Amino acid sequence: MPAGAIGFRVEEELTEADYAEVLAPTLREAAKAGNVRLLLAATKGFDLMTLKSRFEELRSDPELDLGHSKDWKRVAVVADANFLIRQFFPAIAHAIPVEMRLFGLDDEAEAKSWVLG
């Protein structure tokens, strides 16, 4: 990841253990420092719907202050998404009131640039 952003590559699914042991602690540390810019890059076949519950957990975490703090800037999600998922992504993204955008698997470089923008 470029300086100024946090990135995670997710394979198959984002499990409860992944969230509790890796994602949440890293994001809590970034939130304390301010200016959180997050890139989640998923491998082909990843089920984007599994992100919704994790985003809801992030939103309810008082240490992250997600959506209420000016320190949260952008979240980019790179994933293999069909037409239906692309149509529903805004509703999924609504779970986190932060500027959020979905990119295709071939658009990871663009996602990195956007998340830093």
N, C-alpha and C positions, 0 to 999 in steps of 0.2 A: 504494500500500500504506500501511496505517496505520503510524505509528511503532512500532518494535519488531519488525517483520517484514520479510522479504525476499520479493519476488514476481516471478514470471516468467510471461509468456504464451507458450505454445508453439503453433506452427502446423505442421500436417502431421506432423512428427516432430522428435525431439530428436536432432540429428546429433552425430557425434563432434566436429566443429568447435564446435558450440554448447556442448557439454560442456567441451571443453578451453579455449576462449577466453572463455566468459562464465560458465557455471554454476559450475564448479569454482573458478576464482579468486575469485568473489564469495563463495562459501560458505567458502572457506579464510579469507578476511578476516573474515567473520562469526564463524567458529569461534574465531578468535584473540580476538575481542572478547567472546565468550560469549553464551549465551542465544539460540541459533539457532531461529528460527521461520520456516518456509518454506511459501509457497503457490505451487503450480504450477497455472496455469489453462490448460487446453488448449482449442483451438477445436473445433467440431463436426467429426467425422471423424478426429480424432487417434487413432492406434493406441496404446492404453495399454500394450500388451505391449512397446513400444520402451522404456518406462521401466525395465523390469526390468534390462536390461543396464547402463543408466546408474546405477541405484541400486547395482548390484554394484560398479561402478567407484568410486562415492562411498564405499562401505563399505570398500574396500581402500586408500583414500587415507590414508596415515599422518598427513598434516597436518590432516585433518578429524576424526579420532578418532570417527567416526560410530558411535553405539551404545555407545561406551565412556565417553563424556564426559557429565557432568551438564549441560554447556552446550547440548546438543541437546534441544530441548523438543518441538516438534510439526512435522509435515509434513502439509499439506492438499493434496489433489489434486482439482482441479475438472475434470471431463471428461464426455464423452458416453459412457456405459458401458451396454452391454446386460446382460441378466440373467446371462449366462455370465461376463462380466468381473466383475460385482459378486460372484459366487460365488467367483471365483478371486483377487479382490483381496487377501484376507488372506494368501494364499501369496506374492503379489507383494510385499506390504508387509513380509513377514517378511525380505526381503532387507536391510531397514534396521531394526535393532532400536531404533526410536524410535517414539513414539506417532504413528500415521499414520491418516488417514481419507480416504475417497473421498466426494466431493460431486458432485451432478449439475450440468449447465451452468447451470441456473436458481438454483443455491444458492451462488453465489460470495460474496454478502454474508454468508451464514451461515458459509462456510468462513473468511472473513477474521476474523469474530468468534471462531470456534473456535480458529484458529491462535494468536490472542493470549491465549486463556484460560488 
